[in-house]
Amino acid sequence: MKSEDTPFEGGPMDGRVLPVLLGPTGHPPKIYRIPVPAPSPDGTPTVLIYRRTPRGHSKRLGIPRGWKYEYDPTGKDTGRLKWPWSKPDAAPDNAPDATPDATPTGKPDDPTE
């Protein structure tokens, strides 16, 4: 398989260049995951997430001239395709309920005027 030396920007891998395997289209993967083992046996291992971005564009056609990986500090790895019919991601536990009541709070259910 072919590989390409790809630079990494930001995060712990800042300034490093690693050979990344290319896919059948000749592009590296959109998301590059780097597993980091836990420092202690009790801890949980972490995964660093890097996203592919164009390194530059050609002048005439605007074609990408190579790729680089930029660190994603949020670390949100969707890992699934975003189709129009896909369900949205679940709301966090501390977020308010997404479906409001039919009647706002502080008002009676039936109007008595």
C-alpha positions in Angstrom: 0.0 0.0 0.0 1.1 3.6 -0.6 1.8 6.0 2.2 2.4 9.7 2.4 4.4 11.7 4.9 1.8 13.9 6.6 2.5 16.7 9.1 0.6 17.1 12.4 -0.3 20.5 13.9 -1.4 21.2 17.4 -1.7 19.0 20.4 1.0 16.6 21.6 2.0 15.6 18.0 2.7 19.2 16.9 5.5 19.4 14.4 5.8 15.7 13.8 5.6 14.1 10.4 4.3 10.5 10.2 3.8 8.2 7.2 0.1 7.7 6.8 -1.4 5.0 4.6 -3.5 6.2 1.7 -6.9 4.8 0.8 -8.0 3.6 -2.6 -8.7 7.2 -3.7 -5.2 8.3 -2.8 -6.2 10.4 0.2 -5.4 9.7 3.8 -8.3 9.1 6.2 -10.4 12.0 7.4 -9.9 11.3 11.0 -6.7 9.9 12.5 -7.0 8.4 16.0 -3.9 8.0 18.2 -4.5 5.8 21.3 -2.5 6.9 24.3 -2.1 4.3 27.1 -3.0 5.3 30.7 0.0 6.5 32.8 -1.1 4.3 35.7 -2.7 0.9 35.6 -5.8 2.3 37.3 -6.3 5.1 34.8 -8.3 5.1 31.6 -6.5 5.3 28.2 -7.3 8.3 26.0 -7.5 8.8 22.3 -6.2 11.8 20.5 -8.3 12.9 17.5 -6.7 14.6 14.5 -8.8 15.8 11.5 -7.6 16.0 7.9 -7.4 19.5 6.3 -5.9 20.7 3.0 -2.2 21.9 3.3 -2.8 24.3 0.4 -4.6 24.8 -2.9 -3.5 25.1 -6.5 -3.8 28.5 -8.1 -5.9 27.7 -11.1 -8.3 24.9 -10.1 -8.2 25.1 -6.3 -7.3 21.4 -6.0 -5.8 20.5 -2.6 -2.0 20.2 -2.8 -1.6 17.7 0.0 -3.0 17.1 3.4 -2.2 17.8 7.1 -3.8 16.8 10.3 -5.0 19.4 12.9 -5.6 18.5 16.5 -9.3 18.4 17.6 -9.2 19.3 21.3 -12.9 18.5 21.8 -12.2 14.9 20.8 -15.6 14.3 19.4 -15.3 11.3 17.2 -18.6 10.7 15.5 -17.3 7.7 13.6 -20.5 7.4 11.6 -21.9 8.8 8.4 -24.2 11.8 8.6 -27.1 10.9 6.4 -30.2 13.1 6.3 -32.3 10.3 7.8 -29.9 9.6 10.6 -31.0 10.3 14.2 -29.3 13.3 15.8 -26.8 12.7 18.6 -28.2 12.3 22.1 -28.4 15.4 24.3 -26.0 15.6 27.2 -27.4 14.7 30.7 -27.1 18.2 32.0 -29.0 19.8 29.1 -32.6 20.8 29.5 -35.3 18.7 28.0 -35.4 19.2 24.2 -39.2 18.7 24.0 -41.0 21.5 25.8 -44.4 21.0 27.3 -47.4 22.1 25.3 -48.4 24.6 28.0 -45.7 27.0 29.3 -45.1 26.9 33.1 -47.2 29.3 35.2 -50.2 29.2 32.9 -53.3 27.1 33.4 -54.1 24.3 31.0 -57.5 25.6 30.0 -58.3 29.3 29.7 -61.0 30.4 32.1 -62.0 33.9 31.2 
